[in-house]
Amino acid sequence: MSIPDFHVASVASGCDLAYIDSWHGRPASELPTSYTTLIGIHGVGFNSAVWTPLLPSLPTSVRFLAYNQRSYAQSSPAFEVKEGGGVDATAQYLCDLMDFVQWAIDTLHLPALDEQSQEGGIVLMGWSKGTVPLISLLSLLHLSAAPSPTSFLAHLPPSGLPHASLLKTRLRSILLFEAPGSAFGRPPTADYTNAMASVSPPNTSTPNEFAAAFAGWIGQYCDPLSLSDPPAADLPPSGLASLSPELLSRAWEPHCVAHGFSWRLAADADEVQRLARVALAPPGGVAVPVGFIYGTRTNGYCLDAARVVEEWWGVSGAAARRDEEGAEKSGSKTAVRAVEGTNHFAFVHEPEAFARAVLELVDELSP
């Protein structure tokens, strides 16, 4: 497995964001005039190298970019949280996302979306905590009321979201993979509570102890007795033991875990719930096509979040599991895919199935 090198984008805000590019080094003469760009946003404790196992399963017509958030390898230091719930950091990280997209368009000359051919354009895909900037973007697009001072909305620039015009000219769709329950203000499930009890209040922990507890939980498989389908055979090890040593050495950054837990949509869980519902189930429908992906054997906290989204969108688990033969291009605004038998690291354990789910959603969500 060849892990791509990081390159560095110096974006408009003045910060540096390291990134990988699946097409780096490809001669300009070999680049197609129109293609889809998939931009990945990593989760807590893992930088963009974690996407490496997925890259060989993507078609050559898809360009994959992923940037390291602040505090991760070769990017600028973490934003210093000053507000309750880290809502000021959430606002900054949303702006970082927009800055990176604009930088990539200007510097890498990413093609715009051709509405007639449905070629080109950008798909934003968040994984785990990396879904929170995307949920914040959607809530910003849908919320009509004045922003609460305890939400991230109150900490956006006075001039508004930077580069907002590119949402109309470049953005094809948004994909959310394995959003955690915390992104929806959900109470922790038993699997999370048990795994994190020793490092949660009233107990104290060092950053390394907190990261170790998180690492032991994040890749768990849920109890097969809680599912209607039979257990998958020959499951890979759970947790970080399921990742190769090479991938771990490049992608896992435990010193970033504690900060990753410090920022969210709002300081209060009830307000997080409200913003998340506004983001994904607004009364008038979503402004941007949104797809949701999850592993059917993922940890309970992420599975609980998936069930919430399925309920909001009126999708059954069985419908989410349909295979590629059952998928149809419908131009729908929301859609769900479940990757069978896998967990929070579906793009590592089942990269072909994960890539198929992504491409199905991109196709289905296109007009």
C-alpha positions in Angstrom: 0.0 0.0 0.0 1.5 3.3 -1.1 0.5 6.1 1.1 0.4 9.5 -0.7 2.7 12.3 0.3 1.2 15.4 2.0 1.3 18.7 0.1 0.5 22.0 1.7 -2.2 24.5 0.7 -1.8 28.0 2.1 -5.4 29.2 2.1 -7.0 32.6 2.2 -7.3 32.7 6.0 -3.5 32.5 6.3 -3.3 29.0 7.7 -1.7 26.0 6.1 -3.7 22.8 5.4 -1.7 19.7 4.3 -3.6 17.6 1.8 -3.4 14.5 -0.4 -4.3 14.4 -4.1 -4.9 11.1 -5.8 -3.9 12.8 -9.1 -0.7 14.5 -7.9 2.1 14.2 -10.4 -0.3 13.4 -13.3 0.7 15.4 -16.3 -1.7 18.2 -17.2 -1.9 16.8 -20.7 -3.4 13.6 -19.3 -6.1 15.3 -17.2 -9.7 15.2 -18.6 -11.5 18.4 -19.2 -14.3 17.4 -16.9 -14.3 15.1 -13.9 -15.8 14.8 -10.5 -13.7 15.8 -7.5 -14.3 14.1 -4.2 -13.0 16.0 -1.1 -12.7 14.0 2.1 -12.8 15.4 5.6 -11.2 13.1 8.2 -12.4 12.3 11.7 -10.9 12.6 15.2 -7.3 11.4 15.7 -6.8 10.4 12.0 -5.3 12.6 9.3 -6.0 12.3 5.6 -3.6 9.4 5.1 -6.4 7.2 6.5 -8.2 7.3 3.2 -5.4 5.5 1.4 -7.1 2.1 1.2 -10.0 3.6 -0.6 -8.1 5.2 -3.5 -7.4 2.1 -5.7 -11.2 1.4 -5.6 -12.2 4.7 -7.0 -12.5 5.0 -10.8 -9.8 6.9 -12.7 -12.4 9.5 -13.6 -12.7 10.6 -9.9 -10.1 12.9 -8.4 -9.8 12.5 -4.6 -8.5 15.3 -2.4 -8.4 15.3 1.4 -7.0 17.9 3.7 -5.6 17.7 7.2 -7.5 19.8 9.7 -5.6 22.2 11.9 -3.4 20.4 14.5 -2.8 17.4 12.2 0.4 16.6 10.3 1.9 19.6 8.5 -1.2 21.8 9.0 -1.4 24.9 11.2 -1.9 24.5 14.9 -5.3 23.9 16.4 -7.7 26.8 16.8 -7.7 28.0 20.4 -11.1 27.4 21.8 -12.5 30.2 23.8 -16.3 29.7 23.7 -18.4 27.0 25.5 -18.8 23.9 23.4 -15.9 25.0 21.1 -18.5 26.7 18.8 -15.9 29.3 17.8 -13.6 26.5 16.6 -16.5 24.9 14.7 -17.1 28.2 12.8 -13.4 28.5 12.0 -13.2 24.9 10.7 -16.2 25.4 8.5 -14.4 28.5 7.1 -11.2 26.4 6.6 -13.2 23.9 4.6 -14.5 26.7 2.3 -11.1 28.2 2.0 -9.6 24.9 1.0 -12.3 24.2 -1.6 -11.7 27.7 -3.1 -7.9 27.2 -3.0 -8.3 23.8 -4.8 -10.5 25.4 -7.5 -8.1 28.2 -8.1 -4.8 26.3 -7.8 -5.7 22.8 -9.1 -8.3 24.1 -11.7 -11.1 21.8 -10.6 -13.9 21.8 -13.2 -17.3 23.3 -12.5 -20.5 21.2 -12.6 -22.0 21.0 -16.1 -25.7 20.8 -15.4 -26.5 19.3 -18.8 -23.9 16.5 -18.8 -23.8 16.2 -15.0 -20.0 16.0 -15.2 -17.6 17.9 -13.1 -18.3 19.5 -9.8 -17.3 18.7 -6.2 -18.7 16.2 -3.7 -17.8 16.9 -0.1 -17.6 13.7 2.1 -17.1 13.8 5.8 -16.2 10.8 8.0 -17.1 10.6 11.7 -16.3 14.0 13.3 -15.5 15.2 9.8 -19.3 15.3 9.2 -19.7 18.2 11.7 -18.4 20.9 9.3 -20.8 19.6 6.7 -23.7 19.5 9.0 -22.9 23.0 10.2 -22.8 24.1 6.5 -26.2 22.6 5.9 -27.7 24.1 9.0 -26.4 27.5 7.9 -28.0 27.1 4.6 -31.4 26.2 6.1 -31.7 28.2 9.3 -33.9 31.4 8.9 -33.9 32.5 12.6 -31.3 34.8 14.1 -28.3 32.8 15.3 -28.0 31.9 18.9 -24.9 33.2 20.7 -24.3 29.6 22.0 -24.1 28.1 18.5 -21.3 28.2 15.9 -23.4 30.5 13.7 -22.7 33.5 16.0 -18.9 33.1 15.4 -18.9 33.2 11.6 -17.3 36.2 10.0 -19.4 39.4 9.9 -19.3 39.2 6.1 -20.8 35.8 6.1 -19.5 32.4 5.0 -16.4 32.8 2.8 -16.7 31.7 -0.9 -20.4 31.0 -0.5 -21.0 31.4 -4.2 -19.1 28.2 -5.1 -21.9 26.2 -3.4 -24.1 27.1 -6.5 -21.5 26.7 -9.2 -19.4 23.8 -7.9 -21.1 21.7 -5.3 -22.8 18.5 -6.5 -23.6 16.9 -3.2 -22.6 16.2 0.4 -22.0 12.8 1.8 -22.0 12.0 5.5 -20.2 8.7 6.5 -20.6 7.4 10.0 -21.7 10.7 11.7 -21.4 10.2 15.5 -24.4 10.6 17.8 -22.7 13.7 19.3 -23.3 15.5 15.9 -27.0 15.1 16.6 -27.0 15.8 20.3 -27.8 12.2 21.0 -27.1 10.7 24.5 -24.1 8.3 24.5 -25.0 4.6 23.9 -23.8 1.9 26.3 -20.8 0.9 24.1 -19.4 4.4 24.2 -20.1 4.9 27.9 -18.5 1.7 28.9 -15.4 2.3 26.7 -14.9 5.9 27.8 -15.9 5.6 31.5 -12.3 5.5 32.9 -11.4 8.8 31.1 -14.7 10.7 31.6 -15.8 12.9 34.5 -15.5 12.5 37.4 -12.4 10.6 36.4 -9.4 12.5 34.9 -7.0 11.4 32.3 -4.0 12.4 30.3 -4.4 13.2 26.6 -2.7 9.8 25.8 -5.0 7.9 28.1 -8.1 9.6 26.6 -6.8 8.8 23.1 -6.2 5.1 24.1 -9.7 4.7 25.4 -11.1 6.3 22.2 -9.0 4.1 20.0 -10.3 1.0 21.8 -13.9 2.0 21.1 -14.0 3.7 17.7 -13.6 0.5 15.6 -15.8 -1.8 17.6 -18.4 -4.0 15.9 -21.9 -3.9 17.3 -23.6 -7.0 18.8 -24.8 -9.1 15.9 -27.8 -10.1 18.0 -29.1 -6.5 17.6 -29.4 -6.9 13.9 -31.8 -8.9 11.8 -29.2 -10.3 9.5 -26.7 -13.1 10.5 -23.2 -12.2 11.8 -20.6 -11.6 9.2 -17.9 -14.3 9.0 -14.2 -13.7 9.5 -14.5 -10.1 10.8 -11.2 -8.2 11.0 -10.0 -7.2 14.4 -11.8 -4.3 16.0 -10.3 -1.0 17.0 -6.9 0.2 15.6 -5.7 -3.4 15.5 -7.6 -3.6 12.2 -5.4 -1.1 10.5 -2.0 -1.9 9.1 1.1 -0.7 10.9 2.1 1.4 8.0 -1.3 3.2 7.9 -1.3 3.7 11.6 2.2 5.2 11.6 1.1 7.8 9.1 -2.5 8.4 9.9 -3.0 8.0 13.6 -2.3 11.2 15.7 -3.5 10.5 19.2 -2.4 13.9 20.5 -5.2 15.5 18.4 -8.0 13.4 20.0 -8.8 15.6 23.0 -9.1 18.7 20.8 -11.3 16.8 18.4 -13.9 16.3 21.2 -13.8 20.0 22.2 -15.9 21.6 19.4 -19.5 21.0 18.2 -22.5 22.8 16.7 -23.7 24.4 19.9 -22.9 24.4 23.6 -26.2 22.8 24.6 -27.2 19.3 23.5 -30.8 20.4 22.8 -29.5 23.1 20.5 -27.3 20.7 18.7 -30.3 18.5 18.1 -32.2 21.4 16.7 -29.4 22.5 14.4 -28.8 19.0 13.2 -32.5 18.5 12.3 -32.5 21.9 10.5 -29.5 20.7 8.6 -30.8 17.4 7.4 -34.6 17.6 7.7 -35.6 21.2 7.1 -39.3 21.8 6.4 -38.7 22.8 2.8 -36.2 20.0 2.0 -32.4 20.2 1.8 -30.8 22.9 -0.3 -28.0 20.6 -1.4 -28.4 16.8 -2.2 -27.2 14.8 0.9 -26.3 11.2 1.2 -25.7 9.2 4.4 -23.5 6.1 4.6 -22.9 3.7 7.5 -21.6 0.2 8.2 -24.2 -2.3 9.4 -21.9 -3.6 12.1 -20.6 -0.2 13.3 -20.4 0.9 16.9 -23.7 1.5 18.7 -23.3 5.3 18.9 -22.9 5.7 15.1 -25.6 3.1 14.4 -28.0 5.1 16.6 -27.2 8.2 14.6 -27.9 6.4 11.4 -31.3 5.3 12.7 -32.1 8.9 13.5 -31.3 10.0 9.9 -33.3 7.1 8.4 -36.3 8.1 10.5 -36.0 11.7 9.4 -35.8 10.7 5.8 -38.4 8.0 5.9 -35.9 5.3 4.9 -35.9 1.7 6.2 -32.7 -0.2 6.9 -33.6 -2.7 4.2 -33.9 0.1 1.6 -30.5 1.4 2.7 -29.0 -2.0 2.0 -30.0 -2.4 -1.5 -27.2 -3.5 -3.9 -26.0 -1.7 -7.0 -28.5 -3.6 -9.2 -31.3 -2.1 -7.2 -30.0 1.4 -7.3 -31.6 3.8 -9.7 -30.7 7.3 -10.7 -33.6 9.3 -9.3 -32.3 12.8 -8.8 -33.5 12.6 -5.2 -32.4 15.1 -2.6 -31.5 12.6 0.2 -30.5 8.9 0.1 -28.9 6.3 2.4 -26.5 3.5 1.8 -25.5 0.8 4.3 -22.2 -1.1 3.8 -22.9 -4.7 4.9 -21.0 -6.4 7.7 -18.5 -3.6 8.4 -17.9 -0.8 10.9 -16.5 2.7 11.3 -13.6 1.8 8.9 -15.7 0.6 6.0 -13.4 2.3 3.5 -10.5 0.3 5.0 -12.1 -3.1 5.4 -14.4 -3.0 2.4 -13.0 -0.3 0.1 -14.7 -1.7 -3.1 -18.2 -1.8 -1.4 -17.6 1.6 0.1 -16.6 3.1 -3.2 -19.6 1.6 -4.8 -21.9 3.1 -2.2 -20.3 6.5 -2.7 -20.6 6.4 -6.5 -24.2 5.1 -6.3 -25.1 8.0 -4.1 -23.4 10.6 -6.3 -25.3 9.2 -9.3 -28.7 9.0 -7.4 -28.4 12.4 -6.0 -27.6 14.0 -9.4 -30.6 15.6 -11.2 
